[in-house]
Amino acid sequence: MKKLILFCCVLFGANAISQAQTTKCGVYQLINTKESKNVLKDHNIVLEKGANGKISGRFYGTTDDFIDAREGYLPGHFVAPMENLRVTKDSIFFTINVAHKDLFKNPIPRNVKTAKAAHNLKRAAWKSGWLGDNLQRSYAAALRRALLGFNAPPSPPPKGYSFYTSFLRLV
């Protein structure tokens, strides 16, 4: 009997954790604040729960993610899988890797899920600047209700992670 009660508690707890993770899934879009104006323009995050129960994600961004300042040209756009994705009850951590050949002239629509799909649609390549063959950046964000907050936390961020004073809202 005790084993049955323990099993039910474990099953209930696992289901509650699974439901909490699922509620974090969806499309997050940039909220334009005074601090974030044009900093994370054309940025979206898509979090999805797979058949195996694991959350995966895509990051839609611009080359501005990899440079401190841009002068005289428009940014390139990309879609990249969120690698090393870790979602906790109040935070999200991930890394993006983007090959220079996978940068495009215009924003990538959310229905295009990979750079390969964007190439197959014959989207125009970005040729305005050179940032290197492969671009990489790691992120950490606070996850509060339906908001992802990329901002300076009270304590230093984990080594190698970037913070913005910008917010993405679940839509």
Secondary structure, 3 states (H helix, E strand, C coil): CHHHHHHHHHHHHHHHHHHHHHHCCEEEEEECCCCCCCCCCCCEEEEEECCCCCEEEEEEEEHHHHCCCCCCCCCCEEEEECEEEEECCCEEEEEEEEEHHHCECCCCCCCCCCHHHHHHCCCCECCCCCCCCEEEEEEEEEEECCEEEECCCCCCCCCCEECCCEEEEEC
